Amino acid sequence: MSQFWSPIVHTLTPYVAGEQPKVHDLVKLNTNENPYGPSPRALAAIASAATNALRLYPDPTSHRLRTVIAEGYGLDVSNIFVGNGSDEVLAHTFQALLNHDAPLLFPDITYGFYPAYCRLYGINFREVPLDGSMHVQVSDYRQACGAIILPNPNAPTGIALKLEDIEALLVDHPSQVMVIDEAYVDFGGQSAVPLVARYPNLLVIQTFSKSRGLAGLRVGFAIGDKALIEGLERVKDSFNAYPLDHLAIAGAVAAFEDHAWFEEQRHRIIATRKRLSLSLQKLGFKVLPSSANFVFARHATISGAELAARLRSKAVLVRHFSKARIEDYLRISIGTDKECERLLHALEEVTAPAHL
């Protein structure tokens, strides 16, 4: 009952997650999940870890997983932080590194958790508008600020920044933390991890949910200078000293080590995305250039809300946002080729002149 809430709760506008319906024979293209699932090695590792050892607390430092990630990027374990999904890593980042007197900057069209975290933690923020083609213009961020966070590729647009643009911002803001959220980077973006060694104000956040198909396991990580990582650890240890359990650590280690599976699945998704984008254009859609495992597209004549509803009637689920500037766009996750064929067939039906 609301009379028992703390005062801040009344002011919050929570992030709304993508729908997870239980509908038979549904084509679910609304939450950017990996259509091919995790590495078989990850599943085997999780099964092997399901022993009586679950009665014990896991390693609070997740040292094994951090070591594997550090070795994979040629860094030290002190440069790695892990958490219960990249959302938790982001939450700790907002608390530990992004709360300053000057405003935090991020795009006006971006991941909905950013303004939600700002309101939860009382962070002063300023939304920087994307340009008319839905791109981030780095020149717009050359202003006074407390910190900057940018998703690369951006979500929900899927458009990526070049590495030289990110480095230009780091040069412009040597005294401010810059966070690059790389949830979708493995599908065509350029990772900023190579810049970490040269810029102590850079934090890069990634996830096992997308390219490694482990959204249900909840594992995310951050890469940055030791001082930034220490700040995250101080917040984590004041909140939950054991964020990753035995099964999550085992599965994530195996997934990260299975390079062949990782490369095969991400390239399959990239190839399907290219084919889907071309097919959508033939059906009268404007499709933004995507470097993610989804496309962002709008039809020439039919509203986004109407299209989403028509597709739902065909048991095809996509994501629609009612926010200004993007209310006519649909974010369509890349599924299997078969799922994308069903999507296209449904779109042919619901956009046909007879249907209108």
N, C-alpha and C positions, 0 to 999 in steps of 0.2 A: 504494500500500500504506500502511496507516494508520500504520506505524511511522515514516514520513517526514513526517507531518503536524506542523504547528506545534501547540502545546498547545491553543490556543483552538479549533481545528477540531473537537476531540473534544466540545466543549461546545455546538456550534451545532445548532439545529433550523431548517433552511432553510425558506424560504417555498416552498410547493408551488403551482406555476402551474396554471392550468386546462389540461385535456387538449386536445391538438391531434391528434386521430386522423385517419387517412386511410381513410375508409370511404365507399363509393359511396352517393350519394343520402342523405347524413346531414343531419338538421336539427340544426345546431350552435348551441345556445342556452346555452352554458356559460361563455363568456369575455367577455361584454359587448362584443363587437365590433359596429361599426356595420354593419347589414345592407345599406346602400346604397353603401358605399364612399366614396372621396374625391371631391372636386370634379374635374371634367374639366380645369379649368384647372391644378390641381395636377399631374395626370398629364402634361399637356402641358409644364409647366415642368420636371418631372423628366426627361422625354425630351430636352428642349432642353439641359439641363445635362450630359447624358451625352456629353461631348466629350473631346478630348485634354487639357483642363484638369484632368481627374481625376488626372493625374500630379503635380499640385501639391497641397500641403497647403491645406485650406480656411482661411477667415478664423478665427483662434482666438477672436475676440470675437463672431462671428456678428452683426456690427453691423447688417447689413441686416435680418435677422429681428427683432432687438431693437428696431430703430427702428420697424418696422411695428407690432409689438405695443404699443410705447409710445404711438404716435400713435393707435392704436385705443382706448386707455384714457385718453387725455389726460394722459399722464405723460411723464417724461423717460427717455431711454434708460438712464440710471444706475439707474433703478428696476426694470430687467428683467434677469433671469438665464435662460439657456437651457441645456438639457442633453439627453443622450441618453435621452429618455423621462422622464416624471415620476418614475419609480423612481430614476433616477440623481440627479435634482434632490432627491428626498427623502433619498437616501443622503448627499449632500453636506450637506443641512440637518441631519441627525442629527449628523454630525461637527462642523459649524461652529457650530451654534446651540443644540443641545438636550442637550449633555452637561454637566451641572452636578452639584454635590454633592447638592442636593435632587432628588427624583424627578421624572421626566417623567410627565405624566398623559395618558392616553388611554383610550377605552372598552374594556371587556372583550370586547365583540363589535364587531370592526372589521377593518380591513385587516391581513392577516396579516404584511405586511412590517414593521409597526411593532415588534412584539416581536423579530422576526428581526434588524432593524438594531440594536436595543438590545443584544442578546446579542453581535452581531458587534463593536460598538464599546465594549462595557463600560459601557453607560449604565444608571444606576439608574432604574427605572420603576415606576409603580403603575397598575394597571388599575382604572378606575372603572366599576362595574357600570351597565349600562343599567337603566332602570326596568322594571316588569312588562310594559309595553306596548312595550318595545324602543326607547324614546326616550332621548336624552341629556337629563339634567336639569342645567341649568347650575349650580344651587345645590350640586350634588355636587362641583363643581370649585372651590368657594370654600374652598380649603385651601392650606397651604404646599406649594410645588412649585418646581422649577427651570425648567419650561416646560410648555406644553400643546400637543398636536396633536390636531385634530379633523377627520375627513372630513365634508364637508358638500356634498351628502347623505352620510350614513354608508353604508358598505359592510360587510357585505352586506345590511343592512336596507333601504336606500333612503330612509330617513326623514331629512328635512331640518330644520335649525334655522332660526329666523327671524333676520334681520339684527340685530334689537335684542337678541337673546340673545347673539350673538357680541360685540356692542359692550359689553354688560354685563360679560362676562368680561374684555374688554380694560381696562375701567375698574377691575375688581377686581384685576387683575394688571399694573400699569403697569411693573413692573421685570422681568417675565418675558416671554420670547418666546412668542407664540402663532402657531401655524401652522394655517392652514385649507386642507385638501386638497380642492380643488374638481374632482376628476376628472369628476364627473357633474353639475356645477352647471347646465349648459346645458339640462338636461331638466326643469327646474321649480324649481330652488333659487334663492336670492338670493345673488349674489356679494358677497363681502366686500371686493372691490377698492375700492369708493368710500370705505372706511374707512382705506385705506393712508395717505392724505395727513395724517390726523389722529392716527394711532397709529404711532409709529416702531417699536413692538415687534411689529407684525403682518406676517406673511409669508403670501401667498396662492400656492398652487401649482395649476397647471392642466396639461392635456395636449391634444395633438392626436389622441390615439388614439380617443376616443369620439365626440364630437359632430362632429369633422371627418374621421372615418373613416380615420385614418392610423396605425393601431396598428402596421403593419409598417414604418413609416418611423422610429419611435422619436424623437419630439420632445416635450419638455415644457418648461415655463417657470415661473419664480417672479416675483412682483411684491411689492416691499416698499421700505422705506426704503433709501437709498443705503448706509448702514452695514451693514445686513443683507446686501445684495447683495455688498458688498465681502468680507464674511466667506465667502460661498459661492464667490466667485471665487478667493480665496486657497486654499481646499481644492481646487477644480477644477484650478487651475494646478499644484498639487502632485501631482495624480493623472493628469490627461489634458488637455493644453492644447488638443486638437482634438476635442471631443466630437461635434460635428455636421459631417457631410461636405457636399460641394457639393450633392448630390442632395437631402439632407434640408433644407438651407436653402432651396433653390429651391422645393421642394414645399410647405414650410410657409408660406413667404411668399405663394405663390399661393393656398393654402387659406385663409389668414387674410383675404386681400383679397376672396375670393369670398363676400360676405355673403349674396347671394341663395341660393346652394346651401346654405350653412350653415343659414339660417333654414328653408328648405323641408324639409330632411332631419330636423332636430330636431323640427319640428312634426309630421311624419309619424310619428316614433317615439313622441312624446307621445300622439298620437291612438290609435295601436295599443295602447299600454300601457293606456290607459283601457278600451278594448274587451276586452283580454285579462283585465284584473283583474275585470271584471264577469262574464265567462264562467267564470273560475276559481271565483268565489264561487258560481255556479249549480251547479258540480260538487262543492260541499262543501268548498271551500278557504277558509281564513282568509288574506286577503291584506293585508299591511301597506301603509300609504299610502306610495307611492313617488314620489320626485321624480328618479329616475334612469332609465337605459335598461334597467332590469330590474325584476322584481318578486320579492318574498320571500314565499313562501306555504307553508302546511302543510295537509295533508288532515286531515279530522276523525277518520279511523280508521286510515289506512295510514301506516306510518313513512316518513320521508324516504328512508332507504337502500333500502327495498323499492320505493318509487315510482321512484326514479332507476334502479334495475336493470330494472324493468319497461319504463320508457320506452326505455332503451338497447336492449332486445330489439326495440323497434319503430323503431330507427334514429333516435331522438330523444335528444339529449344535453343534460342540464341539470347544474347544479353542486349537489352535496350536500356539506355540511360535517359532520364527525362530532363537532364541539365541543359540549360541554355547553350546554344551553339552546336550541341551534338545530339539534339533530340531526334533528328532524322537519321542518325547513324545506327547501325547494328554492329556489335562486336561479335564476330563469329570465330569460335575456336577451331583450330585445325584438327579434324578427326581422321579416321582412317579413310582411305579412298572410297570405300563402300559408303561410309557415313556422309562424306561430302557429295557423293552421287545422289543420295537420298535428299540431301539439302537442296541441291540444284534442281532435282525433279520437282520437289515441293515448290520452289521458287518459280519455276516455269508455270506451274498451275496457278499460284496465287497472284502472279503478275500478268497473266494472260488477259487480253481485252475482254473476253467473256466473263471473267471473274470480276472485272472492274464495273 
